[in-house]
Amino acid sequence: MSWNGLRMGADDKPVRLRARIDPVKCKAYSVCANLAPEVFLIDEWGFGYVRQGEVTPENDRRIQRAVRACPVKAIDLVDMDE
């Protein structure tokens, strides 16, 4: 299943997605940056942050894997307009 960077909103209109890391939940495992280095980077203390979070057809599979693989579930996908 491919997200293609979109999901259907409450009004059945497509919603563009972006990745977001919760800095409180992140425990510096670096899984996200290993799976999707074009999206996630690691800071000087080892914590992940988003470089370019828009979910696109080119990166959606890697972002999906990072979301599922994060041991503390610190990665969320949110509406680009939020």
Order of alpha helices (4+ residues) and beta strands (2+ residues): beta-beta-alpha-beta-beta-alpha-beta
